[in-house]
Amino acid sequence: DNGPPDPDLSDFVKDCNEKYAYPRIIVSTASEMCRELEKRYGDSIPKVAGDFTPYWEDGAGSSARETAVNREAAERLVQAEALYAMLNPGGYPAEEFYEAWRNVILYDEHTWGAHCSISQPDSDFTNAQWKIKQAFALDADTQSRKLLSDSLARRRAETGKITTVDVFNTCSWEQSDLVILPKNWNLGGNVVVNSRGEIVPTQRLCTGEIAFISRNVPSLSAERFTLKASALPSKSSPALVEASSATLSNYYLTVKIDEATGAISSLKHKNMGDDLVAGKGGIGLNDYFYVSGRDPKDLQRNGPVTATVKEAGPFVASLVIESDAPGCRKLSREVRVIAGLDRVDIIDTIDKEKVYQQEAVHLAFAFNVPEGVMRMDVPWGVVRPELDQLAGACKNYFTVQRWVDVSNERLGVTLAVIDAPLIEVGAITNDPWGGVGWIEKLEQTTTLYSYVMNNYWETNYKAYQDGPTVFRYSIQPHGNFDAAQAAKFGVERSQPLIAVPVDEETEVQRPAFSVEPANLIVTAFKPSEDGKARIIRLFNAGQRREKVRITWAKPAPEEVWLSNLAEEQASKLSGQVEMAPYEFVTLRVPLGK
């Protein structure tokens, strides 16, 4: 650990094996060792299951801006791979994707910076080390944007007025969502018409962009829209959303803002009788809390707020809540609802002051779900705090992939944590040296905190954060808990619909395949690195066994191979594949001749 490769190790093993008959020492990789262990003792090793959250994860919040940038770059790369698989598998730049993924992974790797980053935060050595670490995230961001752009190059209309737009869905299920056309596009009109010839309601946002809802975009394909210069209808469209100084509403939702704190004080869904905000202790949703020092008893809240209507409808409505806040130059929280969608979007901008003293920033979400059970999305699994954890797991803070859910048998709510992976359960419990201690047991709760920033480490991590950082969240009320629906919601918020200007003569992209049942989702659709096939990685996001049903577009592939990535082998698929909950299956589909 923390050292270069040591050639003495190989010499030692060689000398030892020449001198002694037993035990024979083999220099191997971890995977080789584990395969041998399984071969010898697999039938007798006891099995345990559960989460084992480590104790280093809060370092991700010490450079929150770069962590958010890196998370988004990873999601963008997944979308770019899918677009290459759809549009140009033979032109897949495998080496460029390798370099981009390498940078994503190296930013996530735990050696954040210099050993003296806290004691000498402004030294040349510390700054040089941080520049190296930061560059992994920034380079991944640049590379992912280029690869996404390149994946659409064959489709994009580069010159003239834009009269045709394709909206791509890179997910393996149908999507409906807001699409925003940039204000710098040379649009050929303000009237948007779908492929059925119907006028799609639009809204010119205050930023100059045009927004509309793209409904029912098929999986792994595109929906086409045309832009016309005809005059807008004389009668204005009926308002499907409403906004006042403290309230937002659409057909499904009513959202109220606490005019003292700026947090969401009420969230009601038309199909649910209960207000989904607990309000206990005066805590709402997206509620700002700051700890100066280590002790969470010394909580500070933001100052007086000013709420203004940013978007007034008729299809997008939002409020911007601005205030002073401890640790910040300015705190700005935008809350948004969209016509026809049963979710609330939150866009927080924390303009951080440069503070060297230990501190932390938290955003509270106190949900009212009686007897609700909290579930967290960890990579390729779902964990209930305390109930699904192994002894010794960290319980002061957790890292989640895309979402947290709180549900009872009747209703629930899913919170997508797009940019901020750290959460605390029930209370601000981040720093064990601040009087909280290491938590041994968590009680059931429906309150969580998004733990967005800190500088608590004594080494390696950043000593301060400075400037604006954006944190996005989405809240979706629902009925009883459905793991697959929660997974899809999380992916949709991280991998949105993509609009691209195209020539009207270009053929509309149709789905290459579809997957059933609904619990099965495609987590990766990409060309193979040898350029001879497409790779499809299936994941059973549900909680029961499922038989895979794939419907191929014509002409269907002549053969499909089932890949074993660990063994680097593949076998020809014959018959139906059955998947256990949270199991992966990887398919290799050779390209047609």
Buried (B, 14 or more C-beta within 10 A) or exposed (E): EEEEEEEEEEEEBEEEBEEEEEEEEEEEEEEEEEBEEEEEEEEEEEEEEEBEBEEBBBBBBBBBBBBBBBBBBBBBBBBBBBBBBBBBBEEBBBEBBEBBBBBBEBBBEEEBBBBBBBEBBEEEEBBEBBEEBBBBBBBBBEBBBBBBEBBBEEBBBEEEEBBBBBBBBBBBBBBBBBBBBEEEBEBBBBBBBBEEEEBBBBBEBEEEBBBBBBEEBBBBBBBBBBBEEEEEEEEEBEBBBBBBEBBBBBEBBBBBBBBEBBBBBBBBBEEBEBBBBBBEEEBBBBBBBBBBBBBBEEEBBBBEBEBEBBBBBBBBBBBBBBBEBBBBBBBBBBBBBBBBBBBBBBBBBBBBBEBEEBBBBBBBBBBBBEEBBBBBBBEBBBBBBBEBBEEEBBBBBBBBBBBBBBBBEBBBBBBBBBBBBBBBBBBBBBBBEBEBEEBEEBEBBBBBBBBBBBBBBEEBBBBBBEEEBBBBBBBBBBEEBBBBBBBBBBBBBBBBBBBBBBEEEBEEBEBBBBBEEBBBBBBBBBBBEEEEBBBBBBBBBBEEEBEBEBEEEEEEBEEBBBBEEEEEEBEEBEEEBEBEBBBBBBBBBBEEE
